[in-house]
Amino acid sequence: MNFTQFLADILGGINSVFGNYGWSIMVFTLLIRLVLMPFDYKSRVSMRRMSDLQPQIAVLQKKYAKDQAKLNQKTSELYKKERINPLSGCLPLLLSYPILIAMFGAMRHIANEQVVQQVLAIFQNPDALPKFESWLWVKNIWMPDSPFASCVPDLNVLRQVPADIWQRFMTPEVLAALPGELSQLTVDSFSSAQLQATIQTVHSALAALPLYQEATSILPGWTFNLLITQFSLMKEFNGLFLLPILSAVSQFAMTKMTPTQPQAENSQSASTGKFMTYFFPLFSLWICSSYNGAFALYWVTSNLIAMVQTYFINKILDKRAANKKAIESDVSIR
């Protein structure tokens, strides 16, 4: 069993207790963040120490503004004197990335399974939409939280499901019970080589169902044309676009709360830092609006937990710095 499957099994176990994947994802995210907290704490401590060196770094940057080699040498000597590794703030985070990537893979694995099951449920009862996995205002958590997305799987969502998931659910018995030409499909029809053509066939059969047509219909007069794309308000829309907005806002707030390594005011690194401050929130908005609500919920929950952790870690470090300053002041008086 690989690590991604291990995490998927944990999420499935949590869901067996809570009975809702939305709340289960929030609990799952909390557990993962608690596991990663020691790495996060070490990273925050290292970045705080780097930030505390800002006044001394600024002096060196001003003194050796015209001699980059000398500036690098003096900066390196300062780090060595203070026993600081400039990479120490990044290494703990890099160690946590494999876990976060595996977690994303686990959620994507479950989402793909849920999509195929929803497709089969629609074919099994074409007169009524299946009971989707909802969460608060999101009708189907495996579809995007957006008024511009339907609550039923569309062609783009079907194309994201890999061949192995399709083949696991599309057994000969299941295929034989499907309507029309779909019953003529075989397990091999869902192999990687034939998958896209087969998915198109499956979607065409879905689109022929009156209930599916109703669920994917567009409200007249509610199509917005932009320069590179267009948005259409769905009649059976899936959400209110709150999770993508919350992801962008929380990402921006978290970026502002995170201390950064000192850089020269007009340096390329400083400009890059300012760019990233706004890039990541916009990236969060884009990816959470284009991917399913479950992933967006994980992203928002992770950001909120990280903000709380950062707040308390900053409080601890502030108190530690104040105590150190008080001790040094007391020693100097004596």
C-alpha positions as CSV (number, residue, x, y, z in Angstrom):
1,M,0.0,0.0,0.0
2,N,1.5,3.4,-1.0
3,F,1.3,6.5,1.2
4,T,-1.4,8.1,-0.9
5,Q,-3.7,5.1,-0.5
6,F,-2.9,5.1,3.2
7,L,-4.1,8.7,3.5
8,A,-7.2,7.9,1.4
9,D,-8.0,5.1,3.8
10,I,-7.7,7.4,6.8
11,L,-10.0,9.9,5.1
12,G,-12.4,7.2,4.4
13,G,-12.3,6.0,8.0
14,I,-13.0,9.5,9.3
15,N,-15.9,9.8,6.9
16,S,-17.3,6.5,8.3
17,V,-17.6,8.3,11.6
18,F,-18.9,11.7,10.5
19,G,-20.9,10.5,7.5
20,N,-20.1,13.6,5.4
21,Y,-17.0,14.1,3.4
22,G,-17.1,17.9,3.9
23,W,-16.7,17.7,7.6
24,S,-14.4,14.7,7.3
25,I,-12.0,16.7,5.1
26,M,-11.9,19.5,7.7
27,V,-11.0,17.0,10.4
28,F,-8.5,15.2,8.1
29,T,-6.8,18.6,7.3
30,L,-6.6,19.4,11.0
31,L,-4.9,16.1,11.8
32,I,-2.4,16.6,8.9
33,R,-1.6,20.1,10.1
34,L,-1.0,18.9,13.6
35,V,1.4,16.2,12.3
36,L,3.3,18.9,10.3
37,M,3.2,21.4,13.2
38,P,6.8,20.6,14.5
39,F,8.2,21.3,11.0
40,D,6.1,24.5,10.7
41,Y,7.3,25.7,14.2
42,K,11.0,25.2,13.3
43,S,10.5,27.1,10.0
44,R,8.8,30.0,11.8
45,V,11.6,30.2,14.4
46,S,14.2,30.2,11.6
47,M,12.4,32.9,9.7
48,R,12.0,35.0,12.8
49,R,15.7,34.9,13.5
50,M,16.4,35.9,9.9
51,S,13.9,38.8,10.3
52,D,15.6,39.9,13.5
53,L,18.8,40.4,11.5
54,Q,17.1,42.9,9.2
55,P,18.7,46.0,10.8
56,Q,22.2,44.6,10.5
57,I,21.6,43.3,7.0
58,A,20.4,46.8,6.0
59,V,23.6,48.3,7.3
60,L,25.7,45.9,5.3
61,Q,23.6,46.5,2.1
62,K,24.1,50.2,2.5
63,K,27.8,49.9,3.2
64,Y,28.6,47.5,0.3
65,A,25.9,48.6,-2.1
66,K,28.5,48.8,-4.9
67,D,30.4,45.6,-4.1
68,Q,28.1,42.6,-4.3
69,A,30.9,40.1,-3.6
70,K,31.9,41.9,-0.4
71,L,28.2,42.1,0.6
72,N,27.8,38.4,0.1
73,Q,30.9,37.7,2.2
74,K,29.9,40.0,5.1
75,T,26.4,38.7,5.1
76,S,27.7,35.1,5.2
77,E,30.0,36.1,8.1
78,L,27.0,37.6,9.9
79,Y,25.0,34.4,9.5
80,K,27.9,32.3,10.7
81,K,28.4,34.6,13.7
82,E,24.7,34.3,14.7
83,R,24.7,30.6,13.9
84,I,21.9,30.9,11.3
85,N,21.5,28.8,8.2
86,P,19.7,30.9,5.5
87,L,18.1,27.7,4.3
88,S,16.9,26.6,7.7
89,G,13.5,28.3,7.2
90,C,12.9,26.4,4.0
91,L,14.1,22.9,4.8
92,P,11.3,22.1,7.4
93,L,8.7,23.2,4.8
94,L,10.3,21.1,2.1
95,L,10.2,18.0,4.3
96,S,6.4,18.6,4.7
97,Y,5.7,18.9,1.0
98,P,5.7,15.1,0.2
99,I,2.9,14.7,2.9
100,L,0.9,17.5,1.4
101,I,1.3,16.2,-2.1
102,A,0.2,12.7,-1.0
103,M,-2.8,14.2,0.8
104,F,-3.8,16.0,-2.4
105,G,-3.4,12.7,-4.3
106,A,-5.6,10.9,-1.7
107,M,-8.4,13.5,-2.1
108,R,-8.2,13.3,-5.9
109,H,-8.4,9.5,-5.7
110,I,-11.6,9.7,-3.7
111,A,-13.0,12.4,-5.8
112,N,-12.5,10.3,-9.0
113,E,-14.2,7.4,-7.4
114,Q,-17.2,9.5,-6.3
115,V,-17.5,11.0,-9.9
116,V,-17.8,7.5,-11.5
117,Q,-20.3,6.4,-8.8
118,Q,-22.4,9.5,-9.5
119,V,-22.4,8.7,-13.3
120,L,-23.5,5.2,-12.6
121,A,-26.2,6.4,-10.3
122,I,-27.6,8.7,-13.0
123,F,-27.8,5.9,-15.5
124,Q,-29.4,3.6,-12.9
125,N,-32.2,6.1,-12.2
126,P,-32.5,8.6,-15.0
127,D,-35.7,10.0,-13.6
128,A,-34.1,11.5,-10.5
129,L,-30.8,13.0,-9.6
130,P,-28.8,11.0,-7.2
131,K,-28.2,12.2,-3.6
132,F,-25.0,14.1,-3.9
133,E,-22.4,14.6,-1.1
134,S,-23.4,18.1,-0.1
135,W,-21.8,20.5,2.4
136,L,-23.6,23.6,3.7
137,W,-24.2,25.7,0.5
138,V,-22.3,23.3,-1.8
139,K,-24.8,20.8,-3.5
140,N,-22.1,18.4,-4.7
141,I,-18.7,18.7,-3.0
142,W,-17.1,16.8,-5.8
143,M,-17.9,19.6,-8.2
144,P,-16.6,23.2,-8.1
145,D,-18.2,25.6,-5.6
146,S,-19.5,28.0,-8.3
147,P,-22.7,29.3,-9.8
148,F,-21.0,28.7,-13.1
149,A,-20.7,24.9,-12.5
150,S,-23.5,22.4,-12.5
151,C,-24.0,20.0,-9.7
152,V,-23.7,17.0,-12.0
153,P,-20.3,15.8,-13.5
154,D,-19.6,17.5,-16.8
155,L,-17.3,16.4,-19.7
156,N,-14.3,18.2,-18.2
157,V,-14.7,16.4,-14.9
158,L,-15.2,13.0,-16.5
159,R,-11.9,13.5,-18.4
160,Q,-10.0,14.0,-15.2
161,V,-10.8,10.5,-14.0
162,P,-7.9,8.1,-14.9
163,A,-8.4,4.8,-16.7
164,D,-7.7,2.6,-13.6
165,I,-10.7,4.1,-11.7
166,W,-13.0,3.6,-14.7
167,Q,-11.9,0.0,-15.1
168,R,-12.4,-0.8,-11.5
169,F,-16.1,0.3,-11.5
170,M,-17.0,-0.6,-15.1
171,T,-17.1,-4.3,-14.7
172,P,-18.8,-6.5,-17.3
173,E,-21.9,-6.9,-15.1
174,V,-22.2,-3.1,-14.6
175,L,-21.6,-2.4,-18.3
176,A,-24.3,-4.9,-19.4
177,A,-26.9,-3.1,-17.3
178,L,-26.1,0.3,-18.9
179,P,-28.6,1.7,-21.5
180,G,-28.2,1.7,-25.2
181,E,-24.8,1.4,-26.9
182,L,-23.1,1.8,-23.5
183,S,-24.0,-1.9,-22.8
184,Q,-21.7,-2.8,-25.8
185,L,-18.7,-1.3,-24.1
186,T,-16.1,-3.5,-22.5
187,V,-13.5,-3.0,-19.7
188,D,-10.9,-2.6,-22.4
189,S,-12.9,0.4,-23.8
190,F,-11.7,2.3,-20.7
191,S,-8.0,1.5,-21.2
192,S,-5.7,4.5,-21.6
193,A,-5.6,4.2,-25.3
194,Q,-9.4,4.3,-25.8
195,L,-10.4,6.3,-22.7
196,Q,-11.1,9.7,-24.2
197,A,-13.3,8.4,-27.0
198,T,-15.1,6.2,-24.5
199,I,-15.7,9.1,-22.1
200,Q,-17.1,11.1,-25.0
201,T,-19.5,8.2,-25.6
202,V,-20.5,8.1,-21.9
203,H,-21.1,11.9,-21.8
204,S,-23.2,11.8,-25.0
205,A,-25.4,9.2,-23.3
206,L,-25.7,11.4,-20.3
207,A,-26.5,14.5,-22.4
208,A,-29.4,12.5,-24.0
209,L,-31.1,12.2,-20.6
210,P,-33.8,14.9,-20.0
211,L,-32.9,15.2,-16.3
212,Y,-29.2,15.7,-17.1
213,Q,-30.0,18.3,-19.8
214,E,-32.1,20.2,-17.2
215,A,-29.2,20.1,-14.7
216,T,-26.7,21.4,-17.2
217,S,-28.8,24.0,-18.8
218,I,-27.8,27.7,-18.8
219,L,-30.0,30.5,-17.6
220,P,-30.8,32.7,-20.7
221,G,-29.1,36.1,-20.6
222,W,-26.6,35.1,-17.9
223,T,-23.5,34.4,-20.0
224,F,-20.5,36.7,-19.4
225,N,-17.9,37.0,-22.1
226,L,-14.3,37.9,-21.1
227,L,-11.2,38.3,-23.1
228,I,-10.0,34.7,-22.9
229,T,-13.1,32.8,-21.6
230,Q,-16.7,33.1,-20.7
231,F,-18.9,32.2,-17.7
232,S,-22.5,31.0,-17.8
233,L,-24.8,30.9,-14.8
234,M,-26.2,27.3,-14.5
235,K,-29.8,26.6,-13.8
236,E,-28.8,23.9,-11.3
237,F,-25.7,25.6,-10.1
238,N,-23.5,23.9,-7.5
239,G,-22.3,26.6,-5.2
240,L,-22.0,30.3,-4.4
241,F,-18.3,30.8,-5.1
242,L,-17.6,31.3,-1.4
243,L,-14.8,28.7,-1.0
244,P,-12.7,30.2,-3.9
245,I,-13.1,33.7,-2.4
246,L,-12.2,32.4,1.1
247,S,-9.2,30.6,-0.3
248,A,-7.8,33.8,-1.8
249,V,-8.5,36.0,1.2
250,S,-7.1,33.5,3.7
251,Q,-4.0,33.0,1.4
252,F,-3.4,36.7,1.3
253,A,-3.8,37.0,5.1
254,M,-1.5,34.1,5.8
255,T,1.1,35.6,3.5
256,K,1.0,38.9,5.4
257,M,1.4,37.0,8.7
258,T,4.4,35.1,7.6
259,P,7.8,36.7,8.3
260,T,10.1,36.9,5.3
261,Q,13.8,36.9,5.0
262,P,15.4,40.4,4.8
263,Q,16.0,41.7,1.3
264,A,17.3,45.0,-0.1
265,E,14.4,47.3,-0.8
266,N,15.0,47.6,-4.5
267,S,16.5,44.1,-5.0
268,Q,15.1,41.5,-7.4
269,S,14.3,39.2,-4.5
270,A,12.2,42.0,-2.8
271,S,10.3,42.6,-6.0
272,T,9.7,38.8,-6.4
273,G,8.4,38.7,-2.8
274,K,5.9,41.5,-3.5
275,F,4.8,39.7,-6.6
276,M,4.2,36.4,-4.8
277,T,2.2,38.2,-2.1
278,Y,-0.5,38.8,-4.7
279,F,0.2,35.9,-7.0
280,F,-0.6,33.1,-4.5
281,P,-4.0,34.5,-3.6
282,L,-4.9,34.8,-7.3
283,F,-3.6,31.3,-7.9
284,S,-5.7,30.1,-5.0
285,L,-8.8,31.7,-6.4
286,W,-8.2,30.2,-9.8
287,I,-7.4,26.6,-8.7
288,C,-10.2,26.5,-6.1
289,S,-12.8,27.8,-8.6
290,S,-11.7,25.3,-11.3
291,Y,-11.3,22.2,-9.1
292,N,-13.9,20.5,-6.9
293,G,-15.3,21.9,-3.7
294,A,-13.6,19.2,-1.6
295,F,-10.2,20.5,-2.6
296,A,-11.3,24.1,-2.1
297,L,-12.5,23.2,1.4
298,Y,-9.2,21.5,2.2
299,W,-7.3,24.6,1.0
300,V,-9.4,27.0,3.0
301,T,-9.3,24.9,6.2
302,S,-5.5,24.4,5.8
303,N,-5.0,28.2,5.5
304,L,-7.2,29.0,8.5
305,I,-5.4,26.4,10.7
306,A,-2.0,27.7,9.5
307,M,-3.1,31.3,10.4
308,V,-4.1,30.2,13.9
309,Q,-0.8,28.3,14.3
310,T,1.1,31.3,13.1
311,Y,-0.7,33.6,15.5
312,F,0.2,31.5,18.5
313,I,3.7,30.8,17.4
314,N,4.3,34.6,16.9
315,K,2.9,35.1,20.4
316,I,5.4,32.6,21.8
317,L,8.3,34.0,19.9
318,D,7.3,37.6,20.9
319,K,7.2,36.6,24.6
320,R,10.5,34.8,24.3
321,A,12.1,37.9,22.7
322,A,10.7,40.2,25.4
323,N,12.0,37.9,28.1
324,K,15.4,37.8,26.5
325,K,15.5,41.6,26.2
326,A,14.4,42.0,29.8
327,I,17.2,39.7,31.0
328,E,19.8,41.5,28.9
329,S,18.6,44.9,30.2
330,D,18.7,43.6,33.8
331,V,22.3,42.3,33.3
332,S,23.4,45.6,31.8
333,I,22.1,47.5,34.8
334,R,23.9,45.4,37.2
